Amino acid sequence: MSRLLPIIILMALVFSCKTVKQSKSHYSISKESVLQDIAVVNNKWQTDNKAEVRAFWDAAAYHIGNIEAYHATENEAYLAFSQKWAAHNQWMGAKSTNPDEWKFSYGERDDYVLFGDWQACFQVYIDLNKLNPAPYKTARALEVMNYEVNTEEHKYWWWIDGLFMVMPVMPRMYELTGDNIYLEKLNEYYAYTKSLTYDEEAGLWYRDKKYIYPQHTTNSGKKDFWSRGNGWVIAAHARTLDLLPKSEPHYDEYAEVLTKMAENLKACQQQEGYWTRSLLDPQQAPGPETSGTAFFTYGILWGINNGLLDAKTYSPVVEQAWNYLSETAIQNDGTLGYVQPIGERAVPGQVVNEQSTSDFGVGAFLLAASEMVKYLDNQ
């Protein structure tokens, strides 16, 4: 019997581990488990990917989440990874030094300095500068954004992703300079995007003017609101409101949009906790999608944590969403799966599975996880 005892104990432990894994969806969320999920996902990403990549929107979205993960965990390796990325890019976005050639339509060359996808990095640089100030860290952000806000143009954010890329830059520039022009231009640019893409009835946003109903519909004729696009928007509002003075004249407008979005997102969340790629037509591209779900989780959590959203009403939403993110999206090796690839709409038939991952998806997850830590601290 004594020889059998270790085997019996081992079998019991194996059975116990399998039971815990299978029934994990019923567990209560703890701060420790969320921090563990941050470590699993972010350590996997940083192990598999180098920091020395360009300062375009996708990498910037990752580093925006990574900085929040650093604040949540105090893991110095996370901070070092973003610092290495910033230094590699010389603390710049697009690198043209001739303002006469600067453009803001879509472009990946260095002359598209005014294109928002090249400006998301300024959020990271300014946040890094807050931790350890040095003029070179914000010099390019100051040069580019000062030039931009002193032009007559107001159509810089012509697609809703641009709200996430640049909207939160503006209160950071206001903090950095004390110049109210950044808050004024924030609303001027925002008003243009809202007039073009916001559906007041649905409380959701079209990706850009190509997708406005009824010019564009889902295959079944419904309004087509792209999940990640609306994720960019609610996250943009949260990150902007987080730094915006409550006395700012348009604070209440931004807050109202966030609360209305949360209300409508609550209504179209799937039973499993995720949101499908086309929010009001799950059959357009069925199945789980992580990036939109993570951004929604972050935005709604931020609303709860900052008193804009009723905790009793929205806690079930974020907890069910977190259950999906933690249980289904994170794979055994730490890969964050079910992230729709780069695109601009819900694509029927597009394969999104457990191995579909990306830098911006991980960034969205880290934002949600870091805000979940704050939520749990408040309980």
N, C-alpha and C positions, 0 to 999 in steps of 0.2 A: 504493500500500500504506500509505503514511504517513497518508493521509486515513482509511483504514479502521481503523487501529489503535485510535483512541479508541472507535469503535463496538464493536469486538471486545472491548475491555476492559470497556465498559459492559455488554454482553451477558453477559460472564462473571460480572460482579458481580451482575447480576440473577439469573442462574441459581444462583449461589452462595447468595444470600439465600434464594431459594425452597427450595433444598436444605436449608439450615440450619433453616428454619421447618418443613419437612415432617418432618425427622428429629430435631426437637428432643426428642422423647420419649425418645431414646436418650442424651441428654446426662447428664453427671454433675452433681449439684447443687452449686453453688458459693455461697459467702456473697455474692459480688457479684451473682449472678443473683437471689437471694432479696431482697436490698436493693433491687434494681431493681424487682422485682415489688411490694414494699411501696410504693415511690414511685409506680409506675404506678397502682395501685389506690387508694391513699389520696389522691393528688393529684387524681385524677378525682373521688372522692367529695367532697372539700372544695371543689373548683371548682364542682361542680354543686349543692351543698347549703349552706344557711346554718347557722351555729352556734346561732342564736337559735330553738331549739325547746324544748319542754317537757322536764322531767327524768324522763320515764317510762322503762320498762324497755328499750324498743327503742333509744332514743338513748343511754341509759346503757351498754348493751352495746357500742355503737359506741365510746364514749369509753373504756371499759375497754380495748378493743383499741388505740385510738389512743394512750393513754398508754404502753402497752408498745411500740408502734411508735416513739414518741419516744425511749424508752430504747435501742432497737435502732439508731436512725438518728441521734439527736441533732439532728433537724430541728426547729428552734425554732417553725416554723409549725404543727407538730402540737400542740405544747404550748400555743401561743397560741389555737388553735381550741378546745381543751377548757377553757381558762381563760375564754374568751368565753362558752361554753355555761354554765359554772358561775355566772358573774357574772349572766348573763341570768336564771337561775333563783334568784338570791339565795342560792346555796349551800344550797338546800332541795329536798325532794321535794314531796309534797303539803303545802299551806301552811296548813292549819287550825291555829289557835292554841288551840283549846278541846279538851283531852284527853277531855272527857266525850263528845264526838261522834266520836272516832277509831275507825275500823273496820278490819278486816283481811280481810273477804271481798272478792270482786272488785269494783273500782270505780275509775273514772278521775277522780272529783271530789276536791276538796281535803280532804274529811273522811276519805278512805281512807289516812290517814297510816301506819297499821300494816300495810297491804297491801304485801307484798314488792316488787311492781313499782315502787313509789314509793321503795324504799330502796336499790335497786341503785346509784343515783347517789352514795350515801355512800362506796362504794368509790373512786369517782373523786375526790371531794372530799378524802378522807383521803390518797389518794396524791398529789394536788396539794399538799396541806398539807405532806407530807414534803419536797417540793422547795423550798418557800418558806413556812415556818410563819407562820400568822396566826390568831388565835383565831376570827375570824368564819367561816373556812372549815369548821370542824368544829363550830360551835356548834349547828346544827340536828341534826346526826347525834348529838351528845351528848344533846341534849334528848329526841329521839325514842327512841333506843335505850336510854337509861337508864330512861325510862318503861316501855318494853316489857319489859325483863328484870326489872323489879320488879312485874310482874303475875303472877297465878297461871296465866294461860293458857299452853298449850304447843302449840296447834294452828295456829300462825301459818303454817307452811309446808305447806299442804294439797295442793299440786301440785308436781311435781318441778322445774319451771322456777324455783320459789321458792328452791331450793337454790343455784342460781347467783346469784340476785339478792341473797340475804342471808347465806348461809353464809360467804362470804369477808369480809363486813363484820365478823363477830364477832372473829376474831383481830386485825383492824385496830383495833377498839375496845379490845381487851385491850392492844395496844401503846400506844394513845393514853392509856389511863387507868391501866393496871396492875391493873385490877379483875378478879379471877378469875371473877366472875359471868358475864362474857361467854363464857368457855370452858365453864362449866357449862351455861348456857342454850343454847349452840351444840349440845351433845350432847342436851339435853332436847328441843329442837325437831327435831333431826335424827332422833332415835329414833322420834318420832311419824311423820314422813314415811316413814322406812324400814319401819316396821311396816305402813304402809298400802299402799305402792306397790312395794316391792322384791321381786322374784322370786328367791329363793335358788337355785333350780334353774338358772335361765337366767343368773343373774348380771347381770340387766338390770332396768330400772325401767318400770312402767306410768306413764302421764302423770298420772293421778289415779284415784280409786276407780271412776270410770265405765268404765274400760278394763281392769279386772282380769279375767283369764281364769278360768273360762269364761263369765262374764257377758257379756264382749265378746270377739269374735274377728275375725280378718281374714275376707274373703269366702270363703276356702278352709278356715276353721276353725282357723287357727293363732293362737298368742299374738301380740298386736299391740304390739310395742315401737316407739314413735315415735322416729325417728332424732334429730331435733333435741332432743327432750326428754331423751334419754339423753346427747346432747352437752352440754346444760346441766349434767347431773349430773357427768359425768367432769371437765368443766372446773371445776365448783364444788369438787370434791375437790382438784384440783391447786392452785387458787388459795388454798384454805384451808390445805392442808398446807405450801404455800410459806412461810407465815408462822407456822404453829403450832409451838410448842416441842415438840421430840421427846419431852420428858419428860411431855407432857400425857397423861393416862391413856387417852384415846381415839384418840391418834395412830395406833396400830397398826390399829385398826378401820377408820378412814378409808382408810389405806394399803391394807389388804386388799381393800376394796371397789374401789378404783381398779385394783388388779392383776387382780382377777377380771373386772372389766368389760373391761379390755384384752384378756384372754385370749379372752373371748367375742366381742368386736368383731373381733378378728383372724380368727376363724372365719367371720364373715359379711361380710367385706369383699369387694367385687366385683373381678373380675379387672382392671378398668380403674382401680382405686384408690379409687373412691368407695363410699359406703354408700347403699343405697336408703332410701326414707322409712319403710318398715316393715322392721325389721331382719331378721326371720326369715322374711319372706314377700316376696321381691322383686317378685312379680307383683301384689301389692296396689296398688302405685303404682310401676311400673318406671321405670328411668332414673336419671340422676345427680341428686344433691342436694348443694349446697355447704355449707350452714350446719352440718348434722350432721357432714359429713365434716371440715370445718375444726375443729370442736370436738374431735372424736375425735383428729385429728392433733395438736392442741395437748396434749390430756391424755396421750396416749401419749408424745409427745416429752418432756413434763415428767417423766413416769415414768422414761424413759431418762436424761435429764439429771440426775436426782436419785437415781439408783441403785436405784429400785424395780423397774424392768423391765430385763430382760436385753437389751443392745444387739444382740447377734447375732440374737436371736429377733425383735425388734420393729423393727429398722432397716429391713428390707424393707417392713414395713407402712407406716411413715411416709414412706418415700421413694416408694413407689408412690402413696400418697395425695397427696403433694406434687406428683407428676407430674400427677395429675388436676387439682389446684388451679391449678397454673401453666400447664398446657397447654390445658385444656378450659374451666375456670371463668372465667379471665381472658380477656376479649374484646379485640380489637385496639384499641379506644378506651379500655381501662382499666376498663370495666364488669365487675363481678364477677357472673357469671351463674349460673343454675341454683339460685337460692336460693328455697326454698319460701316462699310468702307467710305472713303471720301466720296462725296456726292452732293446732291442738292434736293433730292426728293425721295419718296418711297418708291422703289423700283420693283414692280411685280416680278416674281421669279428670282430675284437676286438672292444668292445663298449667303445667309448670315448664321454662323454656327459657333460651336464652343471654341474653335480656334481662330475666329475672326477677332482681331485685336488691333489696337492702334495707340499712338502716343496721346492723341486728344481724348480718346476714351478713358485711358488711365487717368489723365488729368481731371476729367469729369468725375470719375470715381473718387479720386483723392479729395476733391472739393466736398463731395457728399459725405465722405467718411469723416473728414475733419469737422464738418458742421454737425455730424451725428455725435461726435465726442462732446461738443458744446451742449448739445441737446441733453445728453445723458448727465452731464455735469449739473444741469439745471433741474433735473428731476429730484 
